[in-house]
Every structure is written in C-alpha cells, then in structure tokens.
Amino acid sequence: MQSKFTQEADFRQERDFGMKISATFEFLAAHARPLGKAVVYIVLPVALVTGISLGLAQASVFNRALTQPNRDFSAFGAVPTGLGYFVGLAGLLLTYVLLAATVYGYVLLRMESSVQEEVTPRMVWQKVRGTAPWMLLSLVGVSILLVIAFVLLFVPGIYLAVPLSLFMVVMVMEGGSFDRTLRRCLSLISGKWWSTLGLIFVMTLIQSFLNIIFQIPQYLVFAAKALHWPFISSDAAMMVTQSIATVGASLLYIPTIVALMFQYFNLVERKEGIGLRALVDSIGQKPAVVENYAYRPDEEGEY
C-alpha cells in the first residue's frame, strides 16, 4: 500500500480538531523510518550531550547536598554545577531547534520531491544547515519578546505565545525575515486562537503523560541516592538516566511539532486555498502515457 503524505496535496488540506490529531499520528506512522533516521543522525548526538551535561550537574548537586547537608545549595551554587546546567540548558534549546528544523525540513523535501523519491538524512541535513542558525536566533528573539510581554502584563504574554507557536513552521515553509514571520503568524491565527490553544493543550497533555515513562529510571536513581543505595546511585547511573529522560522528552516533542505543522497548513488553506487551487489546476491534465507496451495478437487496443 502506498504510504500517505507523499505529496503536497496531502498536507495542504482543511482539517478539524480531531483530523489534525489523527493526521499527526498517521504521518508519524507512515514516515517513521525515514524521518527517524534523520532525527537519529541530526538531533540524537546533541540530545545525548545535553543529557550527559545535565546528569553531571545533578550528580554534583546531590553529592554536595549529601556530604554537606548543613549548607545551602542551589543549582548554580558552584562553578562546575552552574557550568553544567548552563551547557545543559543551551543544549535543550539547540535540541529543540534542530528537532523542529529536521521535521519541517523533511516535510518540505517530501512536498518538493516526487512520490517515488526517498528523502535521505543527507538531504534533510542540507535543509537544516540553512535554516537552523536563523531559527536559533529567531527563537532567542521570540523568547525575549515573550518575556517582555509577560513582565509588562500577563495576558499579552499568553496571547502572543499561541501565534508564536507557529513561528518555526512558518519560517521553514515560507522563509522571510523575523518581522515578516511574526506578522504572518498573527495573521494566520486570527479567528483561530482558541482552537490553536486547544490543540497545543491536548498534544502537550499527551506528551507529558508519555514522558513519565522516561522519567521513571531517573526517579529511581534519585531515591537510591537519598537512601544511600550504592549499586544504582553512582554518577554514571545519574548520567545514563538523565540522558534517557532528555532523549525521550525530545522524541515525544515530535508529535506536538507535527500537530502545529498541520494547524499551519489548515489555517493557510482556510485563508488562501492553496491546496484547493492546485487540485483544480490539476483537473483535466492528461495522465502519463505508458510507453513500451506491446499488445498481444488477440488484443484490439484502446477504443
């Protein structure tokens, strides 16, 4: 059976709330192998380094707290701990940018390629190389904008957070400058603010519940350190479990990224009808002629 979401018309469709969630998991099931390869090659190394860095920082905090319980410690109470968390937080930011750039770059290549052509990790990497640096800078700008909005007044921050959730997909699919992308997000979300918020809420809820599975090993190590069980409370165990938690959280963010992508296509289609116009233009086009077909003697050909 031919896999779904292999051409542009499969993406550019109007979808209601349930159809967007359904399309998210159908897309992930249909493209699990090629998209998974791209994520492994591009995102996984950064996620592992991030997990190791956070694991070392957490191990340092626990060890100091257990050996010197009378002192007041914070995550940045010492230079090594603070440096570890700084590297870890920077790694989380980079992991998110690479993940969004990889998923959206893969989809853009899938839309631009023929049905038979396979999208390889090398092709995706070429897209990521061109978009990830600008996405990283833009994400910093978006974060600063949201912080200012929340500080000035809480409500504007919430209002801006919803349209800005489409910032990455708009930047990859349409290109353009920071201010143009920002205006485009605000324009697309007009009249669909609540439905977009609902989609984000549902996908985040699913992501949070599933993320507990990857957090369980880390909780066991925390408990072992508190109870002084040496066989599973080593620093190496802390690094391993933190790496598992970081990689798991990264993978579980993919459905949310894909759901926002389908919301983007839905909003564009409702306002501009790009997919519908392309479908109308394709009506009446002659199908490809099958060449090198030899008729048997008892056949009369086509009437």
C-alpha positions in Angstrom: 0.0 0.0 0.0 1.3 3.4 -0.9 2.2 5.4 2.2 0.3 8.6 3.0 1.6 12.2 3.0 3.9 11.8 0.0 2.8 14.9 -2.0 1.9 18.5 -1.3 -1.8 18.0 -1.6 -1.8 15.5 1.3 -0.6 18.3 3.6 -2.4 21.3 2.3 -5.9 20.5 3.5 -8.5 21.9 5.8 -8.8 19.7 8.9 -11.0 20.0 12.0 -9.6 19.4 15.5 -9.8 15.6 15.5 -8.5 15.3 12.0 -5.4 17.3 12.9 -4.5 14.9 15.8 -5.3 11.9 13.6 -3.2 13.2 10.7 -0.3 13.8 13.2 -0.1 10.1 14.2 -0.8 8.9 10.7 2.1 10.9 9.3 4.4 9.7 12.0 3.4 6.1 11.3 3.9 6.4 7.6 7.3 8.2 7.8 8.7 6.6 11.0 11.7 5.1 9.3 13.0 7.9 7.0 12.1 10.7 9.5 13.5 8.6 12.3 16.8 8.2 10.5 17.1 12.0 10.1 16.3 12.6 13.7 18.9 10.0 14.8 21.7 11.5 12.7 21.0 15.1 13.3 19.3 15.5 16.7 20.3 12.5 18.8 24.0 13.4 19.3 23.1 16.9 20.7 20.4 15.4 22.9 22.8 12.8 24.3 25.4 15.5 25.1 22.7 17.6 26.7 21.6 14.7 28.9 25.1 13.9 30.0 25.8 17.5 30.9 22.6 17.8 32.9 23.3 14.4 34.6 26.7 15.6 35.7 25.3 18.8 37.1 22.6 17.0 39.0 25.0 14.4 40.4 27.2 17.3 41.6 24.3 18.9 43.4 23.2 15.6 45.1 26.7 14.7 46.1 27.3 18.1 47.7 23.9 18.0 49.4 24.6 14.6 50.9 28.1 15.2 52.0 27.4 18.7 53.4 23.7 18.7 54.4 24.0 21.8 56.6 25.0 24.1 53.7 22.5 25.8 51.4 23.0 24.6 47.8 21.4 25.8 44.6 21.7 24.6 41.0 24.3 27.3 40.4 26.0 27.1 43.9 29.3 26.2 42.4 31.1 26.9 39.2 31.1 23.3 37.9 27.4 22.8 38.7 26.5 26.2 37.2 28.5 25.5 34.1 26.9 22.0 33.7 23.4 23.4 33.9 24.3 26.3 31.5 25.6 23.8 28.9 22.6 21.6 29.5 20.1 24.4 29.1 21.8 25.6 25.9 21.7 22.0 24.7 18.0 21.8 25.3 17.5 25.0 23.2 19.7 23.7 20.4 17.9 20.3 20.5 14.5 21.9 20.1 15.7 24.0 17.2 17.4 21.0 15.4 14.3 18.9 16.0 11.9 21.5 14.5 14.3 22.1 11.6 14.6 18.4 10.9 10.9 17.6 11.0 9.9 20.7 9.0 12.8 20.3 6.6 11.9 16.7 6.0 8.2 17.6 5.2 9.3 20.4 2.9 11.5 18.0 1.0 8.7 15.4 0.9 6.4 18.0 -0.6 9.0 19.1 -3.2 10.1 15.6 -4.2 8.3 13.0 -6.4 6.4 10.2 -4.8 9.0 7.6 -5.7 12.0 9.7 -4.5 13.3 8.9 -1.0 14.1 11.7 1.4 17.5 10.9 2.9 19.2 12.2 6.1 21.8 13.9 3.9 19.1 15.9 2.1 17.5 16.8 5.4 20.8 18.0 6.8 21.3 20.3 3.8 18.0 21.9 4.7 18.8 22.0 8.4 22.2 23.7 7.8 20.5 26.5 6.0 17.6 27.1 8.4 18.8 26.1 11.9 21.1 29.1 12.6 18.3 31.6 11.7 15.8 29.5 13.7 18.1 29.6 16.7 18.5 33.4 16.6 14.8 33.8 16.0 13.9 31.6 18.9 16.0 33.8 21.2 14.2 36.8 19.8 10.8 35.2 20.3 11.8 34.2 23.9 12.8 37.8 24.7 9.6 39.1 23.2 7.5 36.7 25.3 9.4 37.6 28.5 8.8 41.3 27.9 5.1 40.6 27.2 4.7 38.5 30.4 6.6 41.1 32.5 4.6 44.0 31.3 1.3 42.2 31.6 0.4 38.5 31.9 -2.4 38.5 29.4 -0.4 39.8 26.4 2.2 37.1 27.0 -0.4 34.4 26.8 -1.9 35.9 23.7 1.4 36.1 21.9 2.5 32.6 23.0 -0.2 30.9 20.9 0.5 32.5 17.5 4.3 32.4 18.1 4.0 28.6 18.5 3.7 28.6 14.6 6.8 30.7 14.2 9.2 27.8 13.3 6.9 26.1 10.8 6.2 29.5 9.1 9.9 30.3 8.9 10.8 27.0 7.3 7.8 26.7 4.9 7.7 30.4 3.8 11.1 31.9 4.7 11.2 35.6 5.2 12.6 37.9 7.9 11.8 37.9 11.6 9.2 40.7 11.5 7.5 39.2 8.4 7.3 35.8 10.0 5.9 37.4 13.2 3.2 39.3 11.2 2.4 36.1 9.3 1.8 34.2 12.5 -0.5 36.8 13.9 -2.4 37.0 10.6 -2.9 33.2 10.4 -4.0 32.8 14.0 -6.7 35.5 13.6 -10.0 33.9 14.4 -8.4 30.5 15.3 -6.7 31.4 18.6 -8.7 29.2 20.8 -8.6 26.2 18.5 -4.8 26.5 18.3 -4.5 26.8 22.1 -6.7 23.7 22.4 -4.5 21.7 20.0 -1.4 22.7 21.9 -3.0 21.8 25.3 -4.1 18.3 24.1 -0.7 17.5 22.5 1.2 18.8 25.5 -1.0 16.7 27.8 -0.3 13.5 25.7 3.4 14.4 25.7 3.5 14.9 29.4 1.8 11.6 30.3 4.1 9.6 28.0 7.2 11.5 29.3 6.7 10.0 32.7 7.8 6.6 31.3 11.3 8.1 30.5 11.5 9.8 33.9 11.0 6.6 36.0 14.6 5.5 35.8 15.8 8.9 36.9 13.4 8.9 39.9 14.7 5.5 41.0 18.3 6.9 41.0 17.2 9.9 43.0 15.6 7.7 45.6 18.7 5.4 45.6 21.0 8.4 46.3 18.7 9.6 49.1 18.6 6.1 50.6 22.4 5.6 50.1 22.0 2.5 47.8 25.4 2.3 46.2 24.5 -0.2 43.4 22.3 2.2 41.5 23.2 5.6 42.9 26.5 6.3 41.1 27.2 9.4 39.0 27.3 7.2 35.9 23.7 6.0 36.6 22.7 9.6 37.0 24.2 10.5 33.6 22.6 7.5 31.9 19.1 8.1 33.3 19.3 11.8 32.6 20.3 11.0 29.0 17.3 8.6 28.7 15.0 11.3 30.0 16.4 14.0 27.7 16.3 11.8 24.6 12.8 10.6 25.5 11.5 14.2 26.0 13.0 15.2 22.7 11.3 12.3 20.8 8.0 13.0 22.5 8.0 16.6 21.3 7.8 15.5 17.7 4.0 14.9 17.7 3.5 18.4 19.0 5.7 19.8 16.3 3.9 17.8 13.6 0.4 18.8 15.0 1.4 22.5 14.8 2.5 21.9 11.2 -0.9 20.5 10.3 -2.5 23.5 12.1 -0.4 25.8 9.9 -1.5 24.1 6.7 -5.1 24.1 7.9 -5.0 27.9 8.6 -3.3 28.6 5.3 -5.8 26.5 3.4 -8.8 28.2 5.1 -7.5 31.7 4.3 -5.8 31.2 0.9 -6.9 27.8 -0.5 -3.5 27.0 -2.0 -4.1 23.2 -2.0 -7.6 23.6 -3.5 -6.3 25.8 -6.3 -3.6 23.3 -7.0 -6.2 20.5 -7.1 -8.4 22.5 -9.5 -5.5 23.2 -11.8 -4.6 19.5 -11.9 -8.1 18.6 -13.2 -8.1 17.8 -16.9 -4.4 17.1 -17.1 -3.8 14.0 -19.2 -2.4 11.0 -17.3 1.1 9.9 -18.2 1.2 7.8 -21.3 2.5 4.3 -20.7 5.3 3.6 -23.1 6.8 0.4 -24.4 3.6 -1.5 -24.1 3.3 -4.4 -26.5 -0.2 -5.6 -27.4 -0.8 -9.3 -27.7 -2.1 -10.6 -31.1 -5.6 -11.1 -29.6 -5.9 -7.6 -28.2 -7.6 -4.7 -30.1 -6.0 -1.8 -28.2 -8.0 1.1 -26.9 -11.2 2.5 -28.4 
